[in-house]
Each structure stands twice: as structure tokens, then as C-alpha cells.
Amino acid sequence: MSTGNETLLAHAALDGELDAAGMLDFENRLAANASLAADYGRLKTLREVMRRELVKPVAPPTLRQRIAAMAAPSTSVRPARAPRQALAASAILAAGLGSASTWLALRPAIEDTNLAGTLVADHKRGLLSGQPPDVASSDRHTVKPWFATRFALAPKVVDLGPQGFRLAGGRIDIIAGAPAPVLVYRHKEHFISLTALPVESSLPPRAFVIDGYSVQVWRDGGTEYWAISDIDPAELANFRQLFDAAAKPGPDKSG
């Protein structure tokens, strides 16, 4: 059996509470300690069973439609005093948008205006903080559940380590006043921020450079991906192609 301290580390790793250095140290401990690795595997299995069996309640479509209708702007002139129904709708909408788990369910597509500059600034802040991901792990089965507890629809998480793009973890950025999931990958000594945003239309992939940072933008279904890094544009384009291919439906590909 593993020691008490190692058991605490295992729980902290599962909950995404270790920083990047702590997670790397823990992964080294797993490789050197078969007993700890077995305990960690049992904990992961237990958590996955609980997540599968304990189904989270989801608001029915009719309720979401009613909230959206109540919050929709009206073309008629509003009276000086807001009716109770409008006040109630505002309270419900504020509570909903305050929760990251409702973001993809209620939020409309984001306009491109200044979006590139915002995402590049968020990428820079992650680098300057010394901890680009909020949850640090190279295990997609750790990162994806971390997002699943915070969003109604977790982003696709794929393993590109064999291709040279190692998963480093994930974080949450605030884009246009709402939370957005960001996957963090590492390529050699460089980090890649991959932000997933909701969209309603389909456009061809595009690439550009802003403030010295390479940007790749593409869409997959109702999600638009923004990949940002200071690596060479050709390398980031390769990352986009690898991620897009690995995220396609298939046996145990998107985790």
C-alpha cells in the first residue's frame, strides 16, 4: 500500500489541485511505485463509475427556451417600471450565466471583433503566471472530467504526445464576460492554448500571426477552435491537422 502522503497526492492529482511541477513529480512517483499506481488506478476507476452512474441533472430544452425567450430583447417600448416577470427573467439569467456549466447551453456565438487580441492576451497571461493550465496533467482522462464538472458540454480532449504535442492540462478563461474552456498543450519548450467557443455557422480554417504569435482557427460542428502559440506557423498548422484528425469520431479517440 502507498503511504498516507502519497494517498493525499493521489487525491490531489485526481482533483486537479497539483501545479505543473507537482503533477510531473507525482507522475514520476507513479512510474516508480507499483503500489501507488495501483491505488491511483482504483481511485480513477471509482471516480469514473460515480460519474457514469450519478447522472447530473440537465435543464430540459423547454426550460432553456423559456429562459432565452424571457431574456430576449423586446422591440416594444418598455414601461418605466419593469414588470415582475422581466425582473425574474433577469435574476434567472444572471444565475445561469454565473455558472460555467450553462455556458454552452445558453450562450450565443461570439463575434470575432477583437477576439484574436483577447485570446492572445489570455495566452500571454498564462505564460507570465508560470502556470499556463489551472489543472496540470498529461492524462486526458483527468483533464476531460475536470472540464465536465464545470461545463454542460466538455471540449474534446485528445492525446497528441506521440506526435510531439503533449497535453499539459486545461484552464478556464473569461471571454466576452463568459467562461470558456482552454486546453493547454506543450511542444518542446513552448505552450499552445486551444480555446473552444460555440458557433452557429461553418467557415474554412484560417491562419494568421498577431503580435508575434501564430494563430490557427477552425470549426468542428458547433465548436470553433482557436490555437495560439509562439511556435512556427507551420508547426501550429501541423498541430491543428493532428488535433482535428484525432478528434473525429472513432473508438476511444476523444476521451
C-alpha positions in Angstrom: 0.0 0.0 0.0 1.1 3.6 -0.6 1.9 5.9 2.3 -0.6 8.5 3.7 1.2 11.4 2.0 1.2 9.6 -1.4 -2.5 8.8 -1.0 -3.2 12.5 -0.4 -1.1 13.3 -3.5 -3.2 10.8 -5.5 -6.4 12.5 -4.4 -5.0 16.0 -5.2 -3.9 14.8 -8.7 -7.4 13.4 -9.4 -9.0 16.7 -8.3 -6.6 18.8 -10.4 -5.1 20.5 -7.3 -1.4 20.0 -8.2 0.6 22.6 -10.2 2.6 21.6 -13.2 5.7 20.7 -11.2 3.7 18.8 -8.6 1.9 16.8 -11.3 5.2 15.9 -13.0 6.7 14.8 -9.7 3.6 12.7 -9.0 3.7 11.0 -12.4 7.4 10.1 -11.7 6.2 8.6 -8.3 3.6 6.5 -10.2 6.2 5.1 -12.5 8.5 4.1 -9.6 5.8 2.8 -7.2 3.6 0.0 -8.4 1.5 0.1 -5.2 0.8 3.8 -5.6 0.0 3.3 -9.3 -2.5 0.5 -8.3 -4.1 2.8 -5.7 -4.3 5.6 -8.2 -5.9 3.3 -10.8 -8.5 2.2 -8.3 -9.4 5.8 -7.4 -9.7 6.7 -11.1 -12.0 3.7 -11.7 -14.2 4.6 -8.7 -14.5 8.2 -9.9 -15.4 7.1 -13.4 -18.1 4.7 -12.1 -19.5 7.5 -9.9 -19.5 10.0 -12.8 -21.3 7.4 -15.0 -23.8 6.2 -12.5 -24.6 9.5 -10.7 -26.1 11.4 -13.7 -26.1 15.2 -13.4 -29.5 16.9 -13.8 -29.8 18.8 -17.1 -32.3 21.5 -17.6 -34.9 20.4 -20.2 -34.9 22.2 -23.6 -38.3 23.8 -22.8 -36.9 25.5 -19.7 -33.9 26.8 -21.6 -36.2 28.1 -24.4 -38.4 29.8 -21.8 -35.3 31.5 -20.2 -34.0 32.5 -23.6 -37.4 33.9 -24.6 -37.8 35.9 -21.4 -34.3 37.3 -21.7 -34.6 38.2 -25.5 -34.7 42.0 -26.2 -38.1 43.4 -27.0 -38.8 45.9 -29.8 -41.7 47.4 -27.9 -41.2 50.4 -25.6 -40.7 49.3 -22.0 -42.7 50.9 -19.2 -40.8 53.0 -16.7 -41.2 50.3 -14.1 -40.1 46.8 -15.1 -42.8 44.1 -14.6 -42.1 41.3 -12.2 -41.7 38.7 -15.0 -38.8 40.7 -16.5 -37.1 41.1 -13.1 -37.5 37.3 -12.6 -36.0 36.6 -16.0 -33.1 38.8 -15.3 -32.4 37.0 -12.0 -32.6 33.6 -13.6 -30.3 34.6 -16.5 -27.8 36.2 -14.1 -27.7 33.0 -12.1 -27.4 30.9 -15.2 -24.6 32.9 -16.7 -22.8 32.9 -13.4 -22.4 29.1 -13.7 -19.8 27.8 -16.1 -21.9 24.6 -16.6 -24.6 26.6 -18.5 -22.3 28.4 -20.9 -22.5 26.2 -24.0 -26.3 25.7 -23.4 -27.3 29.4 -23.3 -24.6 31.5 -24.8 -24.8 32.7 -28.4 -21.9 32.6 -30.8 -19.2 35.1 -30.0 -18.4 37.9 -32.5 -14.9 37.9 -34.0 -14.4 41.6 -33.1 -11.1 41.9 -31.1 -11.4 38.2 -30.2 -7.9 37.3 -31.6 -6.3 40.0 -29.4 -8.2 38.9 -26.4 -7.2 35.2 -26.8 -3.5 36.2 -27.4 -3.6 38.3 -24.2 -5.0 35.4 -22.3 -2.3 33.1 -23.6 0.4 35.6 -22.6 -1.2 35.9 -19.1 -1.0 32.1 -18.7 2.7 32.1 -19.6 3.5 35.0 -17.3 1.7 33.4 -14.4 4.2 30.5 -14.6 1.3 28.0 -14.6 -0.4 28.1 -18.0 -3.0 25.4 -17.0 -5.3 25.5 -14.0 -5.3 21.7 -13.9 -2.0 20.3 -14.8 -2.0 16.7 -16.2 -0.9 14.8 -19.3 -3.8 12.4 -18.8 -6.8 13.2 -20.9 -8.9 11.1 -18.5 -8.1 13.6 -15.8 -8.5 16.8 -17.9 -11.8 15.9 -19.5 -13.6 15.1 -16.3 -12.3 18.3 -14.8 -14.0 20.2 -17.6 -17.1 18.0 -17.4 -17.8 19.2 -13.8 -17.7 22.8 -15.0 -19.4 22.8 -18.4 -22.5 21.2 -19.8 -20.5 20.1 -22.8 -16.8 19.4 -22.1 -14.4 20.1 -25.0 -12.8 17.2 -26.9 -9.5 16.2 -25.3 -7.1 14.2 -27.4 -3.7 12.7 -26.7 -1.1 14.0 -29.2 2.0 13.1 -27.1 3.4 10.6 -29.6 3.2 13.3 -32.3 5.2 15.8 -30.2 2.4 17.8 -28.7 2.0 16.7 -25.1 -1.2 17.5 -23.2 -0.2 19.8 -20.3 -3.7 20.4 -18.8 -6.5 22.8 -19.0 -7.8 26.1 -17.7 -10.8 28.4 -17.9 -10.6 31.9 -19.4 -13.3 34.6 -19.4 -14.2 35.6 -23.0 -16.7 38.4 -23.5 -17.9 38.0 -19.9 -18.5 34.2 -20.0 -16.2 31.3 -19.1 -14.5 29.3 -21.9 -12.6 26.0 -21.8 -9.0 26.1 -22.8 -6.8 23.1 -23.4 -3.1 23.5 -22.9 -0.6 21.5 -24.9 3.2 21.6 -24.8 5.6 21.3 -27.8 9.2 21.2 -26.8 9.6 24.3 -24.6 6.5 26.1 -26.0 2.9 26.1 -24.9 -0.2 26.0 -27.1 -3.5 27.4 -25.8 -6.5 25.8 -27.5 -9.8 27.6 -26.8 -13.2 26.1 -27.7 -16.0 28.5 -28.5 -19.6 27.9 -29.6 -20.5 28.8 -33.2 -23.6 28.5 -35.4 -22.1 28.6 -38.9 -19.2 26.9 -40.8 -16.2 28.7 -42.2 -13.0 27.3 -43.7 -9.9 27.2 -41.5 -7.8 30.4 -41.3 -4.3 31.2 -40.0 -2.5 34.5 -39.2 0.1 36.0 -36.9 -0.6 38.6 -34.3 1.9 40.3 -32.0 4.4 37.6 -33.0 2.0 34.7 -32.0 0.8 32.2 -34.5 -3.0 31.6 -34.6 -4.9 28.8 -36.2 -8.8 28.9 -36.3 -11.0 26.1 -37.5 -14.5 24.8 -36.8 -15.8 21.3 -36.0 -19.6 21.0 -35.8 -20.9 23.7 -33.3 -17.4 24.4 -31.9 -14.8 26.9 -33.1 -11.2 26.2 -32.0 -8.6 28.9 -31.6 -5.0 27.6 -31.2 -2.4 30.2 -30.2 1.4 29.7 -29.6 4.7 31.3 -30.3 5.9 28.3 -32.3 6.4 28.4 -36.0 3.2 28.9 -38.0 3.9 25.6 -39.9 4.2 23.7 -36.7 0.9 25.1 -35.3 -0.8 24.2 -38.6 0.5 20.7 -38.1 -0.9 20.7 -34.6 -4.3 21.8 -36.0 -4.3 19.0 -38.5 -3.3 16.4 -35.9 -5.9 17.6 -33.4 -8.7 17.8 -36.0 -7.9 14.2 -37.2 -7.7 12.8 -33.7 -10.9 14.5 -32.6 -13.0 12.8 -35.3 -15.5 10.2 -34.0 -13.8 6.8 -33.5 -13.1 4.2 -30.8 -11.6 5.9 -27.7 -10.2 8.9 -29.6 -11.7 11.9 -27.9 -11.7 10.6 -24.3 
